[in-house]
Amino acid sequence: MKIKSGHLTIFGFLLVFSLASFIFGLKINYPPQESELVILANAKISSSQVHLKKEARREILQNLLGQDQYNKEKLFFLRSKLQMAIGAINLAGLRIANFFLLNAALAAFYFFLKQVGWQSKIALTSLLFLLISPLFLSLWLFQPKFCLAIFLIFLWLYLYFREKLNLKENILFAAILPALFFTSFQGLVIGLLILTPLTLFKFYQTKKCSFFLILSCLTVVLLAVVFKSPAFKNNLTEINIYNAIRLEQTSQQIDQRVTAEDSLQTKVSFPLWFRRMGYNKVFFAYRNIGQEVLSFFDLETLFFQEVHPTHQKSEVVFFWPEVFLFLFGILVLIKEKLKKKEKILLMLLLLSLLFYLSTSSASISEKHSLTFFALAIIIAKGFEKISKKLSLLIIPLLLWAVLINAYDIFKRPLFWYDNRPFVYSEGMKTLKEKNLESVKNIHLTSLVGNPKIYYFYFFSPDPEIFLPSQTTIKDQGRTIYFESFDLSDTNPQEKSLYFGFLGEFIGSEPFNKFDEEDIEKIKSHNLKIEKVWKLDNTIAFRYSDYFILASRKN
C-alpha cells in the first residue's frame, strides 16, 4: 500500500516529538512520585530475593504504604503486576515502561479512529496534537496507574467497532473488561457502567452465547469481590459526584440555606412557603451534579493554563492557540451530518466525562487523562479545515509555545509539577550524605506525604524493619519517626535529627506569614540548622514554604 507524502511527513513529526518527549522526560530526572514508589516498593518486597513469608510481606506492605493505599494496591493490582513482569524494578525502568505503554495507547487510539471512519490524516494529526501536549509528558512520567487503563479502553473500542472478530479476538475482547476493572477506579467505573453492557450486547447480537454467559458470570463474581473491598468504598466516598448526592451533604446544604435566609434583615416579598419549595434533597442533588458536570467543560482549564492570570502552578493540557482550532472544529462538526464517526466521538466524550467525574484528585493530568484524546480529534478536524494562510500562522505559534513551555519546565520544574516529591527527595539525599553514627533519633515529617516509602526507596533498608509499627521503626540502632512533630512547646530529643517545615519547629501560623528571620527562632530550641530549602509554591499552608533539616547533639 502506497503511503501518501503528507502522511509520511506527519509520521516523521510524530516520531520526532515522541523521541523528544522521551529524552526530555528522562533529562528532567524529576524526583519520584508516591504512586511510582508504591509500585517499586511492591516489586521489591514481592521479589524472590526477599525471603519472607506471604503473611510477613503483606504486613510489611500495609505498614509501609498505609492501610488505605495498601487496600487500593491490593484491589487495583494489575498495573503493578504488569510493571513487575516487564522488569520495571527501578525508577528509570518504570518510566520507560510507562512511556512505551502510553505509546501503545496512542497506537490503539489511531487504529480505533481508522476503524470507525476517520481519515488517516485526521487520525495522525490528532496524535501529533497529543504528543506536543505537556499532558502527554505528565502522563507517562508521573501517572503509571492511568497508562494501562487508557490503553485497555482504546483497545476495547478498536475491537468493539470491528464488524467481525475471530476466536482469538473474541477472547481478547472479553478479557479486556476484567483486566480493566483492576487497573484503576476510573477503569472500574467505565468498565462497569458503559463497556460491560455494550460488550454483553455485542455478544448477544452476534450470537456468541458462550462468551455472553462466561462474561456475565465472571462479571458478577468480580463485582462481588470489588464491592466488598475497602478500597472501592474509600474511592467512592472520595469522589465529588458521589458526595454531591449523599443525603448527609444535601441535608447540610438545606440547613445552611434556610439559616442564611432566616438571618436576612431585609424583607423578601415572596411568601416563605414559595421560597422553600425548592429546598429539598433532590433539588440540591441536581444542583451539585450540575456544578460537577459543568466544570468538565471549562475551557480555561483545558486551554489557558500556561498563561494563568494569577501565575499559579498548573498543568497545561492544550496551548492557547489550539482553542481557535477547537472552536472551529466544533463548528465544522455541527455543520456536517451526524455520521457514525461523529456519534462515536460523542461516546468518547461521554467516557471522558465519566473518567473525569470518577477521579477524586484535583490534578488536571489525572482528571483529563482521557478527555484530551477526545479533544485532539476535534482540534485535528479544525486544523484540517482551516485555510493554508491560517495554518501558516498557527503552526509557528504552536512550535513557539512548545519550545517556550519545554524551556520553562526544564528551568523551573518545581513551578509546574508537584513539590512534595522534591521535599522528601531533598531531605533523604541530605540525610544519606551526613554522618549518622552519633544520631539516635530521626524525625521525618508526614505533613505532605508518606515519608516511609521515600525512606525505603532511598535507604533500601531490610523490609523486616517495617513489621512492628506503622509510624516508628528501628534501623541500624536508630529510631526513625515517620510523623509530623511540634517543637513549639516541647524540647527536642538529644542526638536527634529533625526534618520538616518551619511551622513544625516554631509553631504554625494561621495565614502562613513566615519571614526568613523566623528561621533563626529554631536556634532557641537548642537546635543547629543543617540545611534550609525554600519553595515557590505553598504545599503546607500554616507551616510555611521553608523546609529544614536541624539537629541536636546533646
VEXTORKE-789575 format. One record per residue (C-alpha): residue in one letter; z, x negated, y. Coordinates in steps of 0.05 Angstrom, whole numbers, padded with zeros to 5 digits, always signed. Layout:
<recs>
aZXY...
</recs>
This chain:
<recs>
m+00000+00000+00000k-00021-00028+00067i+00035-00036+00118k+00017-00019+00190s+00024-00076+00240g+00071-00033+00284h+00117-00020+00225l+00116-00094+00206t+00137-00112+00277i+00195-00063+00275f+00215-00090+00207g+00216-00160+00236f+00262-00138+00292l+00307-00104+00241l+00313-00169+00202v+00327-00209+00266f+00381-00162+00292s+00413-00155+00223l+00419-00231+00216a+00443-00236+00288s+00498-00185+00274f+00519-00223+00211i+00522-00292+00245f+00555-00264+00308g+00608-00227+00269l+00627-00288+00228k+00625-00332+00290i+00675-00289+00327n+00724-00300+00269y+00769-00245+00294p+00838-00240+00262p+00843-00195+00201q+00859-00121+00208e+00914-00089+00167s+00862-00048+00129e+00829-00113+00107l+00894-00146+00088v+00912-00086+00045i+00850-00098+00002l+00863-00173-00001a+00936-00164-00020n+00918-00114-00073a+00865-00161-00101k+00914-00220-00103i+00972-00182-00135s+00926-00148-00186s+00891-00213-00206s+00901-00244-00274q+00931-00306-00242v+00994-00266-00223h+01033-00258-00287l+01073-00196-00273k+01084-00131-00310k+01049-00069-00286e+01114-00038-00261a+01131-00101-00221r+01062-00103-00189r+01069-00030-00169e+01137-00042-00137i+01113-00104-00101l+01054-00067-00071q+01100-00010-00050n+01147-00057-00014l+01091-00098+00016l+01046-00042+00041g+01099+00011+00055q+01102+00077+00017d+01051+00115+00059q+00999+00060+00056y+01012+00049-00018n+01000+00123-00032k+00934+00121+00006e+00912+00058-00030k+00931+00089-00097l+00891+00152-00084f+00831+00121-00049f+00826+00061-00095l+00751+00057-00105r+00735+00015-00043s+00788-00038-00062k+00765-00039-00135l+00693-00049-00113q+00711-00105-00065m+00752-00139-00120a+00695-00130-00171i+00645-00166-00127g+00693-00223-00115a+00718-00209-00044i+00783-00248-00051n+00786-00276+00019l+00772-00250+00089a+00703-00281+00096g+00682-00255+00028l+00708-00185+00044r+00669-00182+00110i+00606-00209+00078a+00612-00156+00023n+00621-00102+00076f+00560-00127+00113f+00515-00120+00052l+00546-00053+00034l+00532-00026+00104n+00461-00053+00100a+00454-00016+00034a+00476+00046+00071l+00421+00033+00122a+00370+00028+00065a+00395+00093+00035f+00391+00125+00104y+00319+00102+00112f+00296+00128+00044f+00333+00194+00058l+00295+00203+00123k+00229+00187+00089q+00246+00236+00033v+00257+00295+00080g+00193+00284+00120w+00209+00238+00179q+00154+00188+00196s+00164+00116+00176k+00161+00093+00248i+00217+00140+00270a+00259+00121+00209l+00251+00047+00223t+00263+00056+00298s+00327+00094+00283l+00350+00035+00241l+00335-00011+00300f+00379+00030+00346l+00434+00028+00294l+00431-00047+00287i+00435-00062+00361s+00495-00016+00369p+00562-00053+00375l+00590+00001+00329f+00549-00028+00272l+00585-00094+00282s+00653-00060+00285l+00640-00022+00221w+00625-00079+00175l+00673-00126+00210f+00735-00082+00213q+00725-00017+00174p+00718-00033+00099k+00743+00036+00080f+00683+00071+00111c+00624+00027+00090l+00627+00052+00018a+00636+00125+00037i+00575+00123+00084f+00532+00090+00031l+00550+00143-00021i+00538+00200+00028f+00467+00177+00043l+00452+00161-00029w+00473+00232-00046l+00429+00260+00009y+00369+00220-00016l+00377+00245-00087y+00393+00317-00066f+00327+00325-00029r+00284+00296-00084e+00245+00351-00119k+00254+00324-00190l+00306+00278-00219n+00303+00244-00287l+00363+00239-00333k+00389+00174-00303e+00381+00201-00232n+00417+00265-00251i+00475+00225-00279l+00478+00183-00216f+00473+00245-00173a+00532+00278-00209a+00573+00214-00209i+00569+00203-00134l+00617+00261-00118p+00677+00238-00160a+00666+00169-00132l+00663+00195-00060f+00729+00232-00070f+00765+00165-00079t+00735+00125-00022s+00770+00156+00037f+00800+00221+00062q+00736+00235+00101g+00694+00225+00038l+00741+00273+00001v+00735+00327+00054i+00660+00323+00060g+00651+00319-00015l+00696+00378-00029l+00673+00426+00026i+00598+00411+00031l+00569+00365-00022t+00602+00393-00085p+00579+00466-00073l+00508+00441-00057t+00507+00397-00119l+00530+00453-00165f+00479+00500-00133k+00423+00449-00145f+00443+00440-00218y+00446+00516-00226q+00378+00525-00192t+00345+00472-00235k+00378+00499-00298k+00417+00436-00312c+00473+00476-00346s+00507+00417-00379f+00512+00378-00314f+00536+00442-00279l+00592+00453-00329i+00613+00380-00333l+00615+00371-00257s+00652+00437-00248c+00707+00418-00298l+00711+00347-00272t+00718+00371-00200v+00774+00419-00218v+00812+00364-00255l+00803+00313-00199l+00823+00362-00145a+00887+00379-00184v+00903+00305-00183v+00884+00297-00109f+00923+00358-00084k+00987+00333-00117s+00981+00265-00085p+01029+00250-00027a+00971+00211+00006f+00929+00275+00011k+00986+00313+00043n+01001+00257+00092n+00928+00251+00112l+00922+00326+00120t+00982+00331+00167e+00957+00272+00209i+00890+00303+00230n+00888+00342+00294i+00846+00400+00267y+00900+00416+00215n+00956+00414+00266a+00914+00458+00312i+00921+00517+00264r+00991+00505+00239l+01037+00564+00253e+01092+00518+00279q+01045+00488+00330t+01016+00554+00354s+01085+00586+00358q+01109+00529+00402q+01048+00537+00447i+01062+00612+00455d+01134+00598+00475q+01112+00545+00525r+01061+00592+00557v+01109+00651+00562t+01164+00606+00591a+01115+00578+00643e+01091+00648+00662d+01162+00675+00668s+01181+00618+00715l+01127+00636+00766q+01156+00657+00833t+01092+00688+00860k+01076+00758+00837v+01019+00768+00787s+00980+00833+00796f+00962+00843+00723p+01013+00880+00680l+01056+00838+00634w+01032+00872+00571f+00960+00860+00591r+00971+00786+00606r+01005+00774+00540m+00955+00809+00495g+00922+00743+00480y+00987+00706+00469n+00985+00704+00393k+00977+00652+00340v+00904+00670+00325f+00884+00661+00398f+00917+00593+00404a+00889+00570+00337y+00818+00587+00361r+00833+00553+00427n+00858+00490+00393i+00799+00488+00345g+00751+00496+00404q+00782+00437+00440e+00775+00392+00379v+00703+00412+00366l+00682+00405+00439s+00709+00333+00441f+00657+00316+00388f+00601+00330+00439d+00630+00284+00493l+00571+00243+00519e+00616+00196+00558t+00649+00173+00493l+00581+00164+00459f+00541+00130+00514f+00582+00104+00572q+00639+00063+00543e+00611-00004+00564v+00617+00018+00637h+00684+00052+00631p+00705+00075+00702t+00777+00053+00693h+00760-00012+00657q+00800+00009+00597k+00789-00022+00529s+00740+00019+00488e+00685+00015+00435v+00612+00022+00450v+00572+00070+00406f+00506+00070+00445f+00487+00036+00510w+00479+00079+00572p+00402+00073+00578e+00397+00106+00510v+00426+00171+00537f+00359+00186+00570l+00324+00176+00503f+00376+00221+00470l+00367+00278+00520f+00291+00272+00518g+00294+00272+00442i+00334+00337+00443l+00282+00368+00489v+00226+00347+00442l+00262+00375+00381i+00276+00441+00417k+00202+00449+00434e+00179+00434+00363k+00184+00485+00307l+00246+00482+00265k+00218+00449+00203k+00253+00422+00141k+00269+00355+00171e+00299+00386+00235k+00342+00432+00193i+00367+00373+00152l+00383+00337+00217l+00428+00396+00235m+00461+00389+00167l+00473+00315+00180l+00505+00333+00247l+00550+00383+00211l+00571+00328+00163s+00584+00283+00222l+00627+00336+00256l+00667+00345+00192f+00676+00270+00186y+00699+00268+00259l+00749+00325+00251s+00779+00296+00187t+00794+00228+00219s+00865+00221+00245s+00854+00156+00283a+00834+00156+00356s+00788+00097+00344i+00716+00113+00363s+00688+00068+00308e+00726+00110+00257k+00714+00180+00284h+00639+00169+00298s+00622+00127+00237l+00574+00180+00212t+00555+00210+00279f+00517+00151+00305f+00469+00154+00245a+00450+00226+00264l+00443+00209+00338a+00400+00149+00323i+00347+00196+00295i+00346+00237+00360i+00343+00174+00402a+00285+00147+00359k+00249+00213+00368g+00257+00209+00443f+00233+00137+00444e+00171+00156+00404k+00150+00210+00454i+00162+00173+00520s+00103+00141+00556k+00088+00067+00549k+00108+00055+00621l+00177+00083+00609s+00184+00045+00545l+00168-00020+00582l+00226-00002+00629i+00276+00018+00576i+00264-00039+00527p+00284-00094+00576l+00345-00053+00597l+00367-00046+00524l+00356-00120+00510w+00396-00137+00573a+00452-00090+00551v+00454-00121+00481l+00457-00192+00507i+00509-00177+00560n+00553-00138+00512a+00548-00193+00459y+00565-00247+00510d+00624-00206+00536i+00650-00194+00465f+00644-00268+00449k+00681-00289+00512r+00737-00237+00510p+00741-00203+00442l+00812-00181+00457f+00786-00133+00510w+00741-00097+00461y+00779-00100+00396d+00848-00082+00371n+00900-00132+00396r+00951-00121+00341p+00918-00169+00291f+00917-00222+00346v+00991-00214+00358y+01012-00224+00286s+00959-00277+00271e+00982-00320+00331g+01054-00313+00310m+01042-00331+00238k+00998-00391+00256t+01051-00418+00303l+01105-00409+00251k+01063-00447+00200e+01055-00505+00248k+01130-00511+00262n+01181-00550+00222l+01223-00495+00189e+01271-00539+00150s+01332-00523+00194v+01314-00449+00202k+01355-00400+00162n+01330-00333+00191i+01263-00309+00217h+01257-00242+00252l+01186-00213+00257t+01175-00151+00299s+01147-00088+00266l+01134-00056+00334v+01058-00056+00330g+01043-00062+00256n+01065-00085+00187p+01088-00158+00192k+01100-00163+00117i+01026-00161+00100y+01010-00214+00152y+01066-00259+00126f+01038-00250+00055y+00968-00268+00078f+00984-00330+00120f+01041-00360+00079s+01018-00339+00009p+01089-00334-00020d+01106-00315-00091p+01094-00240-00095e+01160-00231-00132i+01200-00243-00068f+01178-00173-00046l+01212-00139-00105p+01283-00129-00078s+01274-00097-00009q+01223-00069+00039t+01249-00098+00104t+01283-00164+00083i+01262-00219+00035k+01286-00288+00015d+01233-00343+00016q+01248-00418+00007g+01321-00409+00026r+01305-00370+00089t+01317-00296+00103i+01257-00261+00133y+01269-00196+00171f+01208-00150+00179e+01233-00101+00231s+01239-00093+00306f+01301-00123+00338d+01341-00112+00402l+01376-00172+00432s+01393-00139+00498d+01464-00124+00477t+01474-00167+00414n+01477-00242+00403p+01421-00276+00364q+01437-00308+00298e+01445-00383+00293k+01389-00425+00264s+01341-00368+00274l+01270-00355+00300y+01252-00290+00335f+01181-00266+00344g+01170-00203+00384f+01156-00172+00451l+01194-00188+00515g+01228-00119+00515e+01259-00134+00447f+01294-00194+00478i+01318-00167+00545g+01313-00091+00535s+01257-00040+00542e+01232-00014+00609p+01210+00060+00615f+01149+00044+00658n+01132-00023+00626k+01145-00060+00691f+01156-00132+00669d+01143-00195+00710e+01132-00266+00688e+01200-00283+00718d+01233-00236+00667i+01216-00285+00612e+01269-00332+00638k+01322-00280+00622i+01314-00297+00549k+01350-00363+00561s+01414-00326+00579h+01419-00306+00505n+01424-00379+00485l+01351-00378+00462k+01298-00431+00471i+01228-00405+00487e+01179-00437+00438k+01115-00403+00460v+01093-00345+00504w+01029-00304+00499k+01002-00252+00549l+00958-00192+00530d+00910-00160+00578n+00918-00093+00543t+00983-00055+00532i+00997-00042+00458a+01073-00040+00461f+01089+00006+00520r+01160-00002+00547y+01165-00071+00514s+01116-00110+00560d+01050-00145+00549y+01084-00211+00534f+01100-00230+00462i+01144-00290+00450l+01169-00338+00397a+01240-00361+00412s+01292-00400+00373r+01367-00411+00370k+01392-00474+00336n+01467-00465+00338
</recs>
